[in-house]
Amino acid sequence: MTSTTSIRIDKALYDLAKADAATEHRTISGQIEFWAAVGRAALDNPDLPVSFIAESLAAMAEPREQTTAFVPRSRSAT
């Protein structure tokens, strides 16, 4: 069980998180936590594109049974 704490955030940020949370099927707090994780990873890895970091973190959060196996592209005959 994780502990929680209440914080005050700007209403505009809350509204953005609410909209993105609905799109991404997360709770509002889950969306803000995701943004924080992306930001932390981006600061720790400034050489990686933020989109790569966000997609990687989202993929790691997917339940394993919902993932699809990696299938390499076949090489074309030359």
Helices and strands as residue ranges (DSSP letters): H 11-24, H 28-44, H 50-61, G 64-66
